Amino acid sequence: MRTNKTRKLTAKTIASLPKVSDPTGRGHGRRFYDGTLRGFGCEKFPTGRVVFFLEYTLAGKQRRASIGDYGSLTPTTARRKAERILANIQDGNDPLIEKAKRRSMPTYGQYVEHYMADVERRKKDARHDRLYLKHTADGWGNKRAGWNNKRLDAITRTDVLRIRTSIVERVLAGRSDEQAGHTTANRWLASVRSCLQTAVSEGLIENNPATAIKPYRERPPRDRTLTQDELGRVLAAIDKEPDPHVRVAFLLLIETGARRSEVLRARWEDFDFEGGTWRIPSPKAGHPQVIPLPKAAAVMLRTAPRIGPYVVPGRDPNRPRVDLKKPWERIRKAAEVPDVHVHDVRRTFGLAVARRAGLHVASRLLRHADVRVTEKVYAPLGLDELRKAAEAQSATVVELRGKTDAR
């Protein structure tokens, strides 16, 4: 039933509304309309509950949008919400459709499961993505900041910045290394940005709140390489290593420039000694690759002991060795190179090849998808190499000029 619209809905007028009965027993209430804002009103139920609403017409259809309960909202607040809804309606937006969208909008936790199922099909190794996104759901130790139950379209730039700050603080608490915190935060930001951008492409959200956030500045990539003298000492220390499989592992690293994980997972069946090749079934690139096997490395492998399918077996001969940390500590201590990491051996290989055969050959042997990675991280040619190349080109120019003058 509709009352006349002469009174403005206030706390006083709502308190004076008559009691409502429901003879049908269906829980129906009675609607009362505001006298100043068309379509705005409240519905009073037999229980005494009062709910604000707004009736409107859109595309020729009568609609009613619930605004909220009296008590949770004051009449003034409810009227302001009704005015905002009317403004949106004038722009062609239907609040009931928007409400349905919000109800169907997945939470961050729900969407991550959908997203990760696709990532794990596409990526060779999606462990870091899952780890970063799971920690985001948990708030990286701050549950109040966690996104697990947060609607996907409710995530804001502030939420992203808050989580990023939590990551840096958490890493600092454990390692006292701000750069390590920045690196972890940047890797996390890349994962979250990719996740939310996929939600944009799927039409779930309009904007990615992580897009405009710039990553932290990180320290330059490590560029340590071994000098000829240092490499000689390392080789001497390897020769004294009692474990023959460890010797094979380090000599393969030095002679082929392979990654540590590739050496540890290498099987005997991957090597073709006659053809001089090593087939790496599942390298970092995600697809099989074949690299040349130097003759000295082939001879070393032919004479190495075989006690299982892996070239560098673990305690169980049928499984590969997990890491080379302890033997590397022994070797670099004996070689007096305490600051050299195992990966510096690969960098040394890349630089040596670049000097002898050029950057593109080094990139091919290191199996980088982009030669710029080789140039920046593995083979940053120094001033001497650049000077030598410039002098060689200058000598060519001088020679050509001399021939021109002689004419």
C-alpha positions in Angstrom: 0.0 0.0 0.0 1.3 3.5 -0.8 1.0 6.5 1.5 0.7 10.1 0.2 4.1 11.6 -0.5 3.8 14.7 1.7 6.3 13.8 4.4 10.1 13.6 4.2 11.4 10.4 5.6 13.2 11.1 8.9 13.9 9.2 12.1 10.8 11.0 13.5 8.5 10.1 10.7 9.7 6.5 10.6 9.1 6.2 14.4 5.5 7.4 13.8 4.7 4.9 11.1 1.8 2.6 12.0 2.2 -1.0 12.9 2.0 -3.4 10.0 0.0 -6.6 10.0 0.4 -9.5 7.6 -2.9 -11.5 7.3 -1.5 -13.7 4.5 1.4 -14.8 6.7 3.8 -14.4 3.8 6.1 -11.9 5.5 4.9 -9.0 3.3 5.4 -5.4 4.6 3.9 -2.0 3.8 5.7 0.6 1.7 6.0 4.2 2.6 7.3 6.8 0.1 9.4 9.9 0.7 7.7 13.1 -0.2 10.8 14.9 -1.6 12.7 12.3 -3.7 10.8 10.4 -6.3 10.9 6.6 -5.9 12.7 6.7 -2.5 10.9 5.1 0.4 11.0 2.4 3.1 9.1 -0.8 3.7 8.0 -1.7 7.2 7.5 -5.3 8.1 5.3 -6.9 10.8 8.5 -7.7 12.8 9.2 -3.9 13.0 12.1 -4.1 10.6 12.3 -1.1 8.2 14.2 -1.4 4.9 15.0 1.6 2.6 14.5 1.1 -1.2 14.5 3.0 -4.5 12.0 2.4 -7.3 13.0 3.5 -10.8 12.2 2.9 -14.4 14.9 1.8 -16.8 14.4 0.7 -20.5 10.6 0.8 -19.8 10.8 -1.6 -16.9 9.9 -0.9 -13.3 12.7 -1.9 -10.9 13.2 -1.8 -7.1 16.7 -1.7 -5.5 17.1 -2.4 -1.8 19.4 0.2 -0.2 19.7 -1.1 3.4 18.1 -1.5 6.8 17.1 1.4 9.0 19.5 1.3 11.9 22.4 0.4 9.8 21.6 3.5 7.7 20.1 6.7 8.8 17.4 8.2 6.6 19.8 10.9 5.4 22.5 8.3 4.5 19.9 6.2 2.7 18.6 9.2 0.7 22.2 10.1 -0.4 22.7 6.5 -1.6 19.4 6.7 -3.5 20.6 9.9 -5.1 23.8 8.3 -6.2 21.9 5.3 -7.6 19.7 7.7 -9.6 22.7 9.5 -11.0 24.1 6.1 -12.1 20.8 5.2 -13.7 20.9 8.4 -15.7 24.3 7.2 -17.1 22.6 4.0 -18.1 23.8 1.7 -15.3 21.4 -0.6 -13.7 22.1 -1.1 -10.0 20.4 -4.5 -9.9 22.6 -5.8 -12.7 25.7 -4.4 -10.9 24.5 -6.1 -7.6 24.2 -9.4 -9.5 27.7 -9.0 -10.8 29.1 -8.3 -7.4 27.4 -11.5 -6.1 28.9 -13.6 -8.9 32.3 -11.9 -8.5 34.8 -14.5 -7.3 37.0 -13.8 -4.3 40.7 -13.6 -4.7 41.2 -17.1 -3.2 38.6 -18.6 -5.6 40.1 -16.9 -8.6 43.7 -17.9 -7.8 42.7 -21.6 -7.9 41.2 -21.1 -11.4 44.2 -19.0 -12.5 46.9 -21.4 -11.2 45.2 -24.4 -12.9 45.9 -22.7 -16.2 49.4 -21.5 -15.2 50.5 -25.0 -14.2 49.4 -26.3 -17.6 51.4 -23.7 -19.4 54.5 -23.3 -17.3 57.2 -25.8 -16.7 57.6 -24.7 -13.1 54.8 -22.7 -11.4 56.0 -23.2 -7.8 57.0 -19.6 -7.2 53.7 -18.3 -8.7 51.7 -20.5 -6.4 53.8 -19.6 -3.4 53.6 -15.8 -4.0 49.8 -15.9 -4.6 49.1 -18.2 -1.6 51.0 -15.9 0.7 49.0 -13.0 -0.7 45.8 -14.7 0.3 47.3 -15.1 3.8 48.5 -11.5 3.9 52.2 -12.5 4.2 51.8 -13.0 7.9 49.2 -10.3 8.4 45.8 -12.0 8.1 44.0 -8.6 8.2 45.7 -7.6 5.0 45.1 -11.0 3.3 43.0 -11.1 0.2 41.6 -14.6 0.4 38.0 -13.6 1.0 38.3 -10.2 -0.7 36.2 -9.8 -3.9 38.4 -9.6 -7.0 37.0 -6.2 -8.0 37.5 -4.8 -4.5 41.3 -5.1 -4.6 42.8 -1.6 -4.7 46.2 -0.1 -5.4 46.5 0.5 -1.7 45.9 -3.2 -1.0 48.8 -4.0 -3.4 51.1 -1.5 -1.8 50.2 -2.7 1.7 51.1 -6.3 0.8 54.4 -5.2 -0.8 55.4 -3.3 2.3 54.6 -6.4 4.4 56.9 -8.5 2.2 59.9 -6.2 2.6 59.3 -6.0 6.4 59.1 -9.8 6.7 62.2 -10.4 4.7 64.1 -7.7 6.6 63.0 -9.3 9.9 64.6 -12.6 8.8 67.6 -11.6 6.9 68.4 -7.9 7.6 68.9 -7.4 3.9 66.8 -4.7 2.3 67.8 -5.6 -1.2 66.7 -9.2 -0.6 63.3 -7.8 0.5 63.1 -5.6 -2.6 63.9 -8.6 -4.9 61.2 -10.8 -3.3 58.7 -8.0 -3.5 59.4 -7.4 -7.2 59.0 -11.1 -8.0 55.7 -11.1 -6.0 54.5 -8.0 -7.8 55.2 -9.6 -11.2 53.1 -12.7 -10.2 50.2 -10.7 -8.8 50.2 -8.3 -11.8 50.0 -11.2 -14.2 47.2 -12.8 -12.2 45.1 -9.7 -12.1 45.8 -8.8 -15.7 44.4 -12.2 -16.7 41.2 -11.3 -14.7 41.0 -8.1 -16.8 41.4 -10.0 -20.0 38.6 -12.4 -18.9 36.3 -9.5 -18.3 36.0 -10.0 -14.5 37.5 -6.6 -13.5 38.0 -3.4 -15.5 41.4 -2.4 -14.2 44.5 -4.0 -12.8 45.5 -2.2 -9.6 49.1 -3.5 -9.8 49.8 -2.1 -13.2 51.0 1.4 -12.3 53.1 0.3 -9.4 56.8 0.5 -10.2 59.1 -2.2 -8.9 61.8 -1.5 -6.4 65.3 -0.7 -7.8 67.5 -3.8 -7.3 71.2 -4.2 -7.1 73.0 -4.8 -10.4 73.3 -8.5 -11.4 76.3 -10.3 -10.1 79.2 -10.2 -12.5 81.9 -12.2 -10.7 84.0 -14.4 -12.9 87.2 -16.4 -12.3 90.6 -15.3 -13.5 92.8 -17.8 -15.2 94.8 -18.2 -12.0 91.7 -18.8 -9.9 90.3 -21.2 -12.4 93.6 -23.2 -12.3 93.4 -23.4 -8.5 89.7 -24.5 -8.7 90.6 -27.3 -11.2 93.5 -28.4 -8.9 91.1 -28.6 -6.0 88.6 -30.6 -8.1 91.3 -33.1 -9.0 91.8 -33.7 -5.3 88.1 -34.2 -4.5 87.7 -37.8 -3.3 84.2 -38.3 -4.7 84.5 -39.1 -8.4 80.9 -38.1 -9.2 81.5 -34.7 -7.6 84.6 -34.3 -9.8 82.5 -35.2 -12.9 79.8 -32.7 -11.9 82.1 -29.7 -11.5 84.2 -30.5 -14.6 80.9 -30.7 -16.6 79.9 -27.3 -15.2 83.3 -25.8 -16.2 83.6 -27.4 -19.6 80.1 -27.0 -20.9 78.7 -23.9 -19.1 75.6 -25.9 -18.1 73.4 -25.0 -15.2 73.9 -26.8 -11.9 70.3 -28.3 -12.1 71.0 -29.7 -15.6 74.2 -31.4 -14.5 72.6 -32.9 -11.4 69.7 -34.3 -13.5 71.8 -35.6 -16.3 71.3 -39.2 -17.2 73.8 -41.4 -19.0 71.3 -42.0 -21.8 71.4 -38.2 -22.6 75.0 -38.4 -23.9 76.0 -39.4 -27.4 79.8 -40.0 -27.1 80.2 -40.8 -30.8 78.3 -37.7 -32.0 79.8 -35.6 -29.2 76.5 -34.2 -27.9 74.5 -33.8 -24.7 70.7 -33.8 -25.0 69.2 -31.9 -22.1 65.6 -33.1 -21.9 64.0 -30.5 -19.7 66.2 -27.4 -19.3 65.1 -24.0 -18.0 63.7 -23.1 -21.4 61.1 -25.9 -21.0 61.9 -27.9 -24.1 64.7 -30.3 -25.0 68.0 -28.8 -26.2 71.2 -30.3 -27.6 74.6 -28.9 -26.8 78.1 -29.9 -28.0 80.1 -32.1 -25.7 83.8 -31.3 -25.7 86.1 -34.3 -26.4 87.8 -33.9 -23.0 84.4 -34.0 -21.3 83.4 -37.1 -23.3 86.7 -38.9 -22.3 86.0 -38.0 -18.6 82.5 -39.3 -18.8 83.6 -42.6 -20.5 85.9 -43.3 -17.6 83.6 -42.2 -14.8 82.0 -44.9 -12.6 78.3 -45.8 -13.3 76.1 -46.9 -10.4 72.7 -45.9 -11.7 70.9 -44.0 -14.4 72.2 -40.6 -13.2 75.7 -39.3 -13.9 75.8 -37.7 -10.5 73.8 -40.1 -8.3 72.5 -39.3 -4.8 72.5 -41.6 -1.8 69.9 -43.7 -3.6 71.6 -44.6 -6.9 68.3 -44.4 -8.7 67.9 -40.8 -7.8 70.0 -37.7 -8.6 72.1 -35.8 -6.1 70.2 -32.9 -4.6 72.9 -30.2 -4.5 76.6 -29.5 -4.5 76.8 -27.1 -1.5 79.2 -29.0 0.8 81.7 -30.2 -1.9 81.7 -26.6 -3.4 82.6 -25.3 0.1 85.5 -27.7 0.2 86.7 -26.8 -3.3 86.5 -23.0 -3.0 88.2 -23.1 0.4 91.1 -25.3 -1.0 91.3 -23.0 -4.1 91.2 -19.8 -1.9 88.2 -18.3 -3.7 85.8 -17.8 -0.9 83.6 -15.3 -2.7 83.0 -17.4 -5.8 79.6 -19.0 -6.2 78.9 -22.1 -8.3 76.9 -20.1 -10.9 80.0 -17.9 -11.4 81.5 -20.9 -13.2 78.8 -20.6 -15.9 79.4 -16.8 -16.1 83.1 -17.5 -16.5 82.4 -19.9 -19.4 80.1 -17.3 -21.1 82.7 -14.6 -20.9 85.5 -16.8 -22.2 83.4 -17.9 -25.2 82.3 -14.3 -25.9 85.9 -13.2 -26.1 86.9 -16.0 -28.4 83.9 -16.4 -30.6 81.6 -13.4 -30.0 78.5 -12.7 -28.0 76.0 -14.6 -30.3 78.0 -17.8 -30.0 78.2 -17.4 -26.3 74.4 -16.8 -26.2 73.8 -20.0 -28.2 76.0 -22.1 -26.0 74.4 -20.7 -22.8 71.0 -21.3 -24.5 69.6 -17.9 -23.7 66.3 -16.9 -25.5 67.6 -13.3 -25.8 71.2 -12.3 -26.5 70.7 -9.3 -24.3 70.6 -11.6 -21.2 74.0 -12.9 -22.2 75.4 -9.4 -22.8 74.1 -8.0 -19.5 74.7 -10.9 -17.0 77.1 -13.5 -18.4 79.4 -11.7 -20.8 79.7 -8.0 -20.0 82.7 -7.3 -22.2 85.2 -4.9 -20.4 87.0 -1.8 -21.7 89.9 -3.8 -22.9 87.7 -5.9 -25.3 85.9 -2.8 -26.5 89.2 -0.9 -27.0 90.6 -3.9 -29.0 87.5 -4.0 -31.3 87.6 -0.2 -31.8 91.3 -0.2 -32.6 90.8 -3.0 -35.1 88.1 -1.0 -36.9 90.2 2.2 -36.7 93.1 0.3 -38.3 90.8 -0.8 -41.2 89.6 2.8 -41.7 93.2 4.1 -41.7 94.2 1.5 -44.2 91.3 2.3 -46.6 92.1 6.0 -46.3 95.7 5.3 -47.2 94.7 3.5 -50.3 92.4 6.4 -51.3 95.2 8.9 -50.9 97.6 6.8 -53.1 95.2 7.2 -55.9 
